[in-house]
Amino acid sequence: MHFVVAPKVSMDNVPLPNHALSVEVCYILPDAQFLRSLTVSPGTTLGQAIGLSGVLEVFPDINLEQQKIGVYSKIQALDVLVREQDRIEIYRALLVDPMAARRTRAIKAKVTPT
């Protein structure tokens, strides 16, 4: 598994007020993981924080128009403002529908009793 963990970064060209916000951006793949802590100013959106994190450069296949994002497993829009200690998550598409997987497991359990 490949891990990408970077030191904290801040918005270089925007002066940060005394009450800057600390957030994390994460993206997980089966064989890689990205986790970066950021310091951003109030008024920063989730989309801006994702851009500042550098995750789009490390994983250029991320498409924020198609992939969902969220904060602590709750789906959010790109234009939602970040809050202190938010963990911004970029979700990838499911490979298998959970209901179909559950159905398949149930059928296998009936065919091969324990």
C-alpha angles and dihedrals in degrees: 000000000000118000125198111192119161136185121263115286132191137203101279100199099038120075110237117224121225090265098058116164125240114216138161130222119204137181122177129198128175090259104023141042132198121197123164131169116218137187111215136171123252111272094044113136126222090251092053092049090051089051092048093050094067093230091126090059094047093046107028091174091073110112111192090190090063105025122074123234131199148169116243092344094311114118113241137176122251091246096058113115118246121243131206113289095007115161104212111205127195110207125210125212118275113254093207129028107246093225092051091048091050091049091050092050091049092051091049090050091054093047096047109039118198 
